[in-house]
Amino acid sequence: MAKWLGVDGDRAGRVTVYECLTVAGHPEIFVLAKDAKGKALPGLAPVAKQQGEYVGKLLTRLRKTPGAKRFAFAYKDYGALATIGRKIAIADFGLFSLRGFVGWLTWSVAHIYFLIGFRNRFSVSLDWTWSYLTFQRGARLITGPVDEVRKEARTDGAAASRKAA
């Protein structure tokens, strides 16, 4: 990433990120996926949501008051949710965790809760209920010609392997 941005980086190409998620020497460039200490954060939706909200509020404040103080980003880990299969999931909240059917219900309710708008919540709830009751799988969509995608993946993979060797 450092080379792509034209800034200094370490041997792996990682950039130095300040506490306010900006790149060293470029206060106009924000890098998400790291915390204030430069430690990589998990590539999960809650991290992206918190960092996006932080940067949005910071940009709004800087627009209203140019040169305003930039406060450090602090990631708050609320836990993790993972579905394992039909009626089985894990909801880990640090102090306690839920497993099995109760974890799966928690996973379902949490995902529907964070959807935007009543129509989306209702539509997804109805779709998930129908799929659950009829044992149907969700939509698995592949758009575009499959053969070209496979050929590109093989070509890119082989080129990357040769380059690494």
MDAnalysis code that builds the backbone (N, CA, C; Angstrom):
import MDAnalysis as mda
import numpy as np

u = mda.Universe.empty(495, n_residues=165, atom_resindex=np.repeat(np.arange(165), 3), trajectory=True)
u.add_TopologyAttr("name", ["N", "CA", "C"] * 165)
u.add_TopologyAttr("resid", np.arange(1, 166))
u.add_TopologyAttr("resname", ["MET", "ALA", "LYS", "TRP", "LEU", "GLY", "VAL", "ASP", "GLY", "ASP", "ARG", "ALA", "GLY", "ARG", "VAL", "THR", "VAL", "TYR", "GLU", "CYS", "LEU", "THR", "VAL", "ALA", "GLY", "HIS", "PRO", "GLU", "ILE", "PHE", "VAL", "LEU", "ALA", "LYS", "ASP", "ALA", "LYS", "GLY", "LYS", "ALA", "LEU", "PRO", "GLY", "LEU", "ALA", "PRO", "VAL", "ALA", "LYS", "GLN", "GLN", "GLY", "GLU", "TYR", "VAL", "GLY", "LYS", "LEU", "LEU", "THR", "ARG", "LEU", "ARG", "LYS", "THR", "PRO", "GLY", "ALA", "LYS", "ARG", "PHE", "ALA", "PHE", "ALA", "TYR", "LYS", "ASP", "TYR", "GLY", "ALA", "LEU", "ALA", "THR", "ILE", "GLY", "ARG", "LYS", "ILE", "ALA", "ILE", "ALA", "ASP", "PHE", "GLY", "LEU", "PHE", "SER", "LEU", "ARG", "GLY", "PHE", "VAL", "GLY", "TRP", "LEU", "THR", "TRP", "SER", "VAL", "ALA", "HIS", "ILE", "TYR", "PHE", "LEU", "ILE", "GLY", "PHE", "ARG", "ASN", "ARG", "PHE", "SER", "VAL", "SER", "LEU", "ASP", "TRP", "THR", "TRP", "SER", "TYR", "LEU", "THR", "PHE", "GLN", "ARG", "GLY", "ALA", "ARG", "LEU", "ILE", "THR", "GLY", "PRO", "VAL", "ASP", "GLU", "VAL", "ARG", "LYS", "GLU", "ALA", "ARG", "THR", "ASP", "GLY", "ALA", "ALA", "ALA", "SER", "ARG", "LYS", "ALA", "ALA"])
u.atoms.positions = np.array([
    [0.814, -1.181, 0.000],
    [0.000, 0.000, 0.000],
    [0.866, 1.256, 0.000],
    [2.003, 1.195, 0.693],
    [2.875, 2.362, 0.773],
    [3.332, 2.801, -0.617],
    [3.721, 1.845, -1.444],
    [4.173, 2.171, -2.795],
    [3.041, 2.800, -3.604],
    [1.851, 2.236, -3.457],
    [0.685, 2.728, -4.190],
    [0.348, 4.164, -3.805],
    [0.510, 4.483, -2.504],
    [0.224, 5.833, -2.027],
    [1.393, 6.793, -2.232],
    [2.583, 6.246, -2.500],
    [3.761, 7.088, -2.674],
    [4.295, 7.616, -1.353],
    [4.187, 6.795, -0.301],
    [4.678, 7.190, 1.022],
    [5.643, 6.130, 1.535],
    [6.361, 6.459, 2.619],
    [7.278, 5.496, 3.218],
    [6.495, 4.372, 3.883],
    [7.067, 3.182, 3.831],
    [6.441, 2.032, 4.474],
    [7.488, 1.046, 4.932],
    [7.034, 0.001, 5.581],
    [7.971, -1.032, 6.015],
    [8.225, -2.009, 4.862],
    [8.986, -3.087, 5.133],
    [9.348, -4.044, 4.079],
    [8.131, -4.709, 3.450],
    [7.056, -4.847, 4.222],
    [5.842, -5.486, 3.709],
    [4.935, -4.504, 2.977],
    [5.329, -3.229, 2.915],
    [4.533, -2.232, 2.205],
    [3.475, -1.568, 3.062],
    [3.503, -1.817, 4.375],
    [2.527, -1.207, 5.277],
    [2.933, 0.228, 5.570],
    [1.942, 1.084, 5.688],
    [2.192, 2.495, 5.946],
    [2.126, 2.788, 7.432],
    [2.788, 3.868, 7.838],
    [2.704, 4.329, 9.216],
    [1.407, 5.102, 9.362],
    [0.605, 4.718, 10.360],
    [-0.697, 5.339, 10.566],
    [-0.717, 6.022, 11.921],
    [-1.163, 7.288, 11.921],
    [-1.288, 8.020, 13.176],
    [-2.550, 7.600, 13.914],
    [-2.668, 8.064, 15.161],
    [-3.814, 7.712, 15.998],
    [-5.156, 8.112, 15.394],
    [-5.147, 9.138, 14.567],
    [-6.401, 9.607, 13.969],
    [-6.638, 8.953, 12.599],
    [-5.959, 7.834, 12.349],
    [-6.099, 7.014, 11.146],
    [-5.592, 7.680, 9.869],
    [-4.749, 8.699, 9.993],
    [-4.175, 9.330, 8.815],
    [-2.764, 8.794, 8.574],
    [-2.321, 8.928, 7.336],
    [-1.005, 8.457, 6.938],
    [0.031, 9.508, 7.317],
    [1.179, 9.059, 7.778],
    [2.259, 9.966, 8.154],
    [2.590, 10.900, 6.995],
    [2.519, 12.188, 7.262],
    [2.838, 13.192, 6.252],
    [1.691, 13.522, 5.303],
    [0.567, 12.851, 5.444],
    [-0.591, 13.098, 4.574],
    [-1.872, 13.100, 5.401],
    [-2.192, 14.230, 6.034],
    [-3.392, 14.275, 6.878],
    [-4.697, 14.136, 6.088],
    [-4.610, 14.191, 4.773],
    [-5.814, 14.059, 3.938],
    [-6.106, 12.608, 3.552],
    [-5.189, 11.689, 3.875],
    [-5.367, 10.270, 3.543],
    [-5.652, 9.489, 4.822],
    [-6.756, 8.748, 4.815],
    [-7.123, 7.926, 5.968],
    [-6.923, 6.454, 5.619],
    [-6.381, 5.701, 6.570],
    [-6.184, 4.262, 6.389],
    [-6.994, 3.554, 7.459],
    [-7.896, 2.707, 7.002],
    [-8.715, 1.945, 7.932],
    [-8.103, 0.567, 8.098],
    [-8.453, -0.122, 9.155],
    [-8.007, -1.482, 9.482],
    [-6.871, -1.489, 10.494],
    [-6.488, -0.350, 11.030],
    [-5.476, -0.310, 12.086],
    [-6.043, 0.479, 13.256],
    [-5.498, 0.261, 14.439],
    [-5.933, 1.047, 15.578],
    [-4.917, 2.149, 15.861],
    [-5.127, 2.880, 16.941],
    [-4.270, 4.026, 17.253],
    [-2.831, 3.623, 17.534],
    [-2.605, 2.381, 17.908],
    [-1.245, 1.923, 18.198],
    [-0.587, 1.302, 16.975],
    [-1.249, 1.328, 15.825],
    [-0.697, 0.749, 14.614],
    [-0.924, -0.744, 14.501],
    [-1.631, -1.326, 15.466],
    [-1.916, -2.758, 15.457],
    [-3.053, -3.041, 14.470],
    [-2.887, -4.077, 13.665],
    [-3.919, -4.428, 12.695],
    [-5.170, -4.907, 13.421],
    [-6.308, -4.445, 12.957],
    [-7.588, -4.868, 13.518],
    [-8.198, -5.931, 12.607],
    [-9.105, -6.733, 13.136],
    [-9.712, -7.771, 12.296],
    [-10.525, -7.165, 11.158],
    [-10.509, -7.820, 10.029],
    [-11.256, -7.344, 8.871],
    [-12.731, -7.714, 8.975],
    [-13.405, -7.119, 9.924],
    [-14.805, -7.425, 10.183],
    [-15.659, -6.165, 10.064],
    [-16.940, -6.362, 9.837],
    [-17.863, -5.237, 9.660],
    [-17.878, -4.272, 10.849],
    [-17.873, -4.745, 12.106],
    [-17.899, -3.779, 13.217],
    [-16.699, -2.824, 13.210],
    [-15.533, -3.315, 12.818],
    [-14.347, -2.455, 12.745],
    [-14.562, -1.391, 11.666],
    [-15.003, -1.824, 10.500],
    [-15.225, -0.888, 9.390],
    [-16.291, 0.142, 9.747],
    [-17.363, -0.292, 10.416],
    [-18.428, 0.635, 10.806],
    [-17.906, 1.683, 11.786],
    [-17.152, 1.239, 12.790],
    [-16.638, 2.184, 13.785],
    [-15.637, 3.151, 13.164],
    [-14.749, 2.640, 12.314],
    [-13.758, 3.524, 11.693],
    [-14.425, 4.478, 10.703],
    [-15.397, 3.987, 9.956],
    [-16.117, 4.854, 9.032],
    [-16.860, 5.966, 9.753],
    [-17.480, 5.621, 10.871],
    [-18.191, 6.628, 11.673],
    [-17.207, 7.648, 12.233],
    [-16.062, 7.164, 12.722],
    [-15.032, 8.054, 13.267],
    [-14.540, 9.039, 12.198],
    [-14.183, 8.510, 11.026],
    [-13.658, 9.374, 9.956],
    [-14.737, 10.341, 9.483],
    [-15.988, 9.881, 9.370],
    [-17.080, 10.767, 8.960],
    [-17.265, 11.937, 9.913],
    [-17.251, 11.643, 11.214],
    [-17.397, 12.716, 12.210],
    [-16.190, 13.646, 12.189],
    [-15.006, 13.076, 12.007],
    [-13.792, 13.896, 11.950],
    [-13.830, 14.835, 10.750],
    [-14.215, 14.321, 9.589],
    [-14.291, 15.166, 8.394],
    [-15.339, 16.268, 8.552],
    [-16.454, 15.943, 9.179],
    [-17.485, 16.955, 9.425],
    [-16.945, 18.045, 10.345],
    [-16.246, 17.631, 11.416],
    [-15.672, 18.604, 12.346],
    [-14.615, 19.460, 11.655],
    [-13.765, 18.840, 10.819],
    [-12.715, 19.599, 10.120],
    [-13.309, 20.549, 9.091],
    [-14.431, 20.176, 8.516],
    [-15.091, 21.064, 7.538],
    [-15.643, 22.305, 8.228],
    [-16.221, 22.094, 9.419],
    [-16.782, 23.218, 10.179],
    [-15.683, 24.058, 10.819],
    [-14.637, 23.408, 11.314],
    [-13.543, 24.090, 11.995],
    [-12.213, 23.583, 11.451],
    [-11.718, 24.173, 10.356],
    [-10.427, 23.728, 9.812],
    [-9.326, 23.824, 10.880],
    [-8.510, 22.802, 10.942],
    [-7.429, 22.783, 11.923],
    [-7.862, 22.295, 13.291],
    [-9.094, 21.795, 13.415],
    [-9.578, 21.292, 14.707],
    [-8.720, 20.116, 15.161],
    [-8.654, 19.931, 16.472],
    [-7.844, 18.843, 17.035],
    [-8.414, 17.495, 16.601],
    [-7.508, 16.599, 16.242],
    [-7.887, 15.242, 15.830],
    [-7.674, 14.311, 17.024],
    [-8.739, 13.688, 17.453],
    [-8.651, 12.756, 18.580],
    [-8.335, 11.363, 18.063],
    [-7.736, 10.559, 18.916],
    [-7.332, 9.208, 18.541],
    [-8.559, 8.309, 18.361],
    [-8.490, 7.426, 17.375],
    [-9.537, 6.431, 17.176],
    [-9.362, 5.329, 18.219],
    [-10.456, 4.896, 18.815],
    [-10.411, 3.804, 19.788],
    [-11.454, 2.765, 19.380],
    [-10.988, 1.577, 19.066],
    [-11.894, 0.495, 18.675],
    [-12.496, -0.153, 19.910],
    [-13.792, -0.317, 19.909],
    [-14.491, -0.983, 21.006],
    [-14.984, -2.333, 20.500],
    [-14.455, -3.407, 21.079],
    [-14.835, -4.759, 20.680],
    [-16.090, -5.177, 21.443],
    [-17.194, -5.315, 20.716],
    [-18.458, -5.702, 21.338],
    [-18.672, -7.209, 21.307],
    [-17.769, -7.942, 20.710],
    [-17.896, -9.390, 20.637],
    [-17.912, -9.859, 19.191],
    [-18.129, -11.148, 19.035],
    [-18.125, -11.741, 17.695],
    [-19.295, -12.707, 17.546],
    [-19.843, -12.740, 16.349],
    [-20.931, -13.645, 16.013],
    [-20.511, -14.478, 14.815],
    [-20.763, -15.776, 14.892],
    [-20.431, -16.642, 13.753],
    [-21.460, -17.756, 13.665],
    [-22.017, -17.921, 12.478],
    [-22.943, -19.021, 12.260],
    [-22.157, -20.224, 11.756],
    [-22.499, -21.380, 12.274],
    [-21.796, -22.603, 11.904],
    [-22.652, -23.426, 10.953],
    [-23.927, -23.314, 11.078],
    [-24.833, -24.077, 10.232],
    [-26.265, -23.812, 10.620],
    [-27.125, -24.660, 10.153],
    [-28.542, -24.498, 10.448],
    [-28.774, -24.719, 11.940],
    [-29.265, -23.716, 12.607],
    [-29.583, -23.731, 14.038],
    [-28.361, -23.795, 14.951],
    [-27.173, -23.520, 14.438],
    [-25.977, -23.551, 15.285],
    [-25.121, -22.309, 15.002],
    [-24.791, -21.587, 16.059],
    [-23.934, -20.413, 15.929],
    [-23.253, -20.158, 17.268],
    [-22.288, -19.268, 17.234],
    [-21.586, -18.853, 18.446],
    [-21.699, -17.340, 18.554],
    [-22.062, -16.877, 19.731],
    [-22.100, -15.444, 20.022],
    [-21.184, -15.238, 21.218],
    [-20.011, -14.651, 20.979],
    [-19.013, -14.464, 22.027],
    [-18.948, -12.990, 22.392],
    [-19.325, -12.667, 23.627],
    [-19.349, -11.283, 24.083],
    [-18.274, -10.982, 25.112],
    [-17.251, -11.806, 25.164],
    [-16.154, -11.583, 26.107],
    [-16.446, -12.192, 27.466],
    [-17.339, -11.592, 28.223],
    [-17.670, -12.096, 29.558],
    [-18.485, -13.384, 29.506],
    [-19.254, -13.556, 28.453],
    [-20.038, -14.773, 28.294],
    [-20.224, -15.063, 26.808],
    [-20.570, -16.291, 26.528],
    [-20.824, -16.656, 25.134],
    [-22.050, -17.553, 25.071],
    [-22.710, -17.500, 23.932],
    [-23.895, -18.317, 23.681],
    [-23.576, -19.261, 22.541],
    [-23.994, -20.494, 22.662],
    [-23.701, -21.492, 21.639],
    [-24.970, -22.223, 21.251],
    [-24.908, -22.879, 20.103],
    [-26.025, -23.694, 19.648],
    [-27.191, -22.876, 19.142],
    [-28.396, -23.335, 19.455],
    [-29.602, -22.687, 18.947],
    [-29.758, -21.267, 19.498],
    [-29.451, -21.054, 20.778],
    [-29.559, -19.719, 21.376],
    [-28.562, -18.763, 20.703],
    [-27.358, -19.245, 20.440],
    [-26.375, -18.441, 19.716],
    [-26.853, -18.106, 18.317],
    [-27.507, -19.079, 17.658],
    [-28.023, -18.867, 16.309],
    [-29.143, -17.827, 16.306],
    [-30.045, -17.899, 17.298],
    [-31.107, -16.887, 17.410],
    [-30.504, -15.498, 17.644],
    [-29.495, -15.428, 18.501],
    [-28.812, -14.151, 18.760],
    [-28.167, -13.621, 17.489],
    [-27.500, -14.506, 16.753],
    [-26.876, -14.126, 15.478],
    [-27.926, -13.576, 14.521],
    [-29.057, -14.262, 14.400],
    [-30.131, -13.849, 13.486],
    [-30.706, -12.488, 13.865],
    [-31.044, -12.332, 15.141],
    [-31.636, -11.075, 15.606],
    [-30.653, -9.915, 15.429],
    [-29.379, -10.135, 15.745],
    [-28.376, -9.071, 15.608],
    [-28.238, -8.630, 14.162],
    [-28.207, -9.579, 13.233],
    [-28.045, -9.211, 11.827],
    [-29.271, -8.485, 11.284],
    [-30.430, -8.863, 11.713],
    [-31.646, -8.167, 11.263],
    [-31.728, -6.788, 11.911],
    [-31.336, -6.683, 13.172],
    [-31.375, -5.407, 13.890],
    [-30.532, -4.341, 13.181],
    [-29.370, -4.720, 12.681],
    [-28.464, -3.743, 12.085],
    [-28.793, -3.401, 10.633],
    [-29.821, -4.009, 10.065],
    [-30.259, -3.602, 8.733],
    [-30.922, -2.231, 8.824],
    [-30.844, -1.479, 7.738],
    [-31.398, -0.131, 7.734],
    [-32.826, -0.174, 7.200],
    [-33.750, 0.340, 7.963],
    [-35.134, 0.490, 7.530],
    [-36.016, -0.713, 7.817],
    [-37.255, -0.422, 8.116],
    [-38.224, -1.461, 8.443],
    [-38.447, -2.405, 7.268],
    [-38.530, -1.857, 6.060],
    [-38.793, -2.692, 4.881],
    [-37.710, -3.747, 4.698],
    [-36.442, -3.356, 4.866],
    [-35.336, -4.314, 4.745],
    [-35.406, -5.362, 5.843],
    [-35.666, -4.924, 7.065],
    [-35.758, -5.874, 8.178],
    [-36.882, -6.878, 7.947],
    [-38.035, -6.364, 7.534],
    [-39.192, -7.231, 7.303],
    [-38.921, -8.199, 6.160],
    [-38.369, -7.690, 5.065],
    [-38.092, -8.511, 3.886],
    [-37.091, -9.627, 4.202],
    [-36.003, -9.288, 4.879],
    [-34.992, -10.287, 5.223],
    [-35.561, -11.288, 6.226],
    [-36.302, -10.810, 7.208],
    [-36.918, -11.719, 8.190],
    [-37.839, -12.711, 7.503],
    [-38.658, -12.212, 6.588],
    [-39.584, -13.084, 5.859],
    [-38.828, -14.081, 4.990],
    [-37.811, -13.607, 4.290],
    [-37.006, -14.474, 3.429],
    [-36.295, -15.557, 4.246],
    [-35.686, -15.169, 5.360],
    [-34.984, -16.138, 6.199],
    [-35.957, -17.145, 6.810],
    [-37.133, -16.682, 7.238],
    [-38.129, -17.589, 7.811],
    [-38.589, -18.601, 6.775],
    [-38.877, -18.129, 5.564],
    [-39.301, -19.021, 4.485],
    [-38.209, -20.044, 4.163],
    [-36.979, -19.594, 4.053],
    [-35.866, -20.507, 3.776],
    [-35.693, -21.522, 4.896],
    [-35.875, -21.089, 6.136],
    [-35.728, -21.982, 7.276],
    [-36.829, -23.048, 7.272],
    [-38.066, -22.624, 7.049],
    [-39.193, -23.555, 7.100],
    [-39.225, -24.525, 5.917],
    [-38.731, -24.082, 4.758],
    [-38.781, -24.921, 3.551],
    [-37.450, -25.597, 3.249],
    [-36.452, -25.408, 4.111],
    [-35.116, -25.997, 3.926],
    [-34.475, -25.571, 2.606],
    [-34.787, -24.372, 2.137],
    [-34.192, -23.874, 0.894],
    [-32.912, -23.123, 1.208],
    [-32.008, -23.168, 0.270],
    [-30.766, -22.402, 0.404],
    [-31.014, -20.973, -0.070],
    [-30.168, -20.073, 0.395],
    [-30.236, -18.698, -0.076],
    [-29.751, -18.613, -1.509],
    [-29.931, -17.470, -2.109],
    [-29.509, -17.271, -3.489],
    [-27.990, -17.338, -3.598],
    [-27.512, -18.099, -4.550],
    [-26.084, -18.172, -4.859],
    [-25.950, -17.649, -6.283],
    [-25.595, -16.394, -6.426],
    [-25.567, -15.765, -7.726],
    [-24.148, -15.659, -8.263],
    [-23.992, -16.030, -9.514],
    [-22.735, -15.826, -10.213],
    [-23.100, -15.001, -11.439],
    [-22.536, -13.822, -11.546],
    [-22.839, -12.970, -12.683],
    [-21.647, -12.947, -13.614],
    [-21.911, -13.032, -14.888],
    [-20.842, -13.014, -15.877],
    [-20.409, -14.420, -16.239],
    [-19.642, -14.522, -17.286],
    [-19.167, -15.829, -17.755],
    [-18.203, -16.471, -16.758],
    [-18.480, -17.676, -16.360],
    [-17.677, -18.381, -15.364],
    [-16.322, -18.778, -15.927],
    [-16.279, -19.210, -17.186],
    [-15.020, -19.675, -17.776],
    [-13.953, -18.591, -17.775],
    [-14.335, -17.339, -18.080],
    [-13.363, -16.254, -18.101],
    [-12.820, -15.971, -16.705],
    [-13.677, -16.025, -15.696],
    [-13.245, -15.784, -14.324],
    [-12.258, -16.859, -13.883],
    [-12.555, -18.111, -14.210],
    [-11.653, -19.206, -13.838],
    [-10.314, -19.059, -14.537],
    [-10.333, -18.698, -15.824],
    [-9.087, -18.553, -16.589],
    [-8.240, -17.428, -15.989],
    [-8.875, -16.273, -15.657],
    [-8.141, -15.160, -15.066],
    [-7.547, -15.552, -13.718],
    [-8.305, -16.276, -12.909],
    [-7.819, -16.691, -11.589],
    [-6.604, -17.598, -11.735],
    [-6.659, -18.532, -12.689],
    [-5.520, -19.426, -12.895],
    [-4.313, -18.649, -13.400],
    [-4.523, -17.729, -14.316],
    [-3.432, -16.950, -14.882],
    [-2.804, -16.052, -13.819],
    [-3.651, -15.330, -13.041],
    [-3.135, -14.459, -11.989],
    [-2.403, -15.243, -10.928],
    [-2.938, -16.392, -10.542],
    [-2.307, -17.236, -9.519],
    [-0.957, -17.746, -9.968],
    [-0.855, -18.160, -11.236],
    [0.406, -18.674, -11.744],
    [1.447, -17.548, -11.821],
    [1.009, -16.361, -12.233],
    [1.925, -15.224, -12.324],
    [2.431, -14.838, -10.928],
    [1.524, -14.863, -9.949],
    [1.927, -14.521, -8.581],
    [2.900, -15.552, -8.035],
    [2.685, -16.838, -8.363],
    [3.574, -17.887, -7.883],
    [4.963, -17.729, -8.473],
    [5.027, -17.414, -9.786],
    [6.329, -17.222, -10.421],
    [7.045, -16.010, -9.844],
    [6.278, -14.947, -9.571],
    [6.880, -13.728, -9.051],
    [7.439, -13.971, -7.643],
    [6.727, -14.738, -6.821],
    [7.158, -15.003, -5.452],
    [8.412, -15.878, -5.406],
    [8.583, -16.738, -6.406],
    [9.723, -17.674, -6.423],
    [11.009, -17.045, -6.794],
])
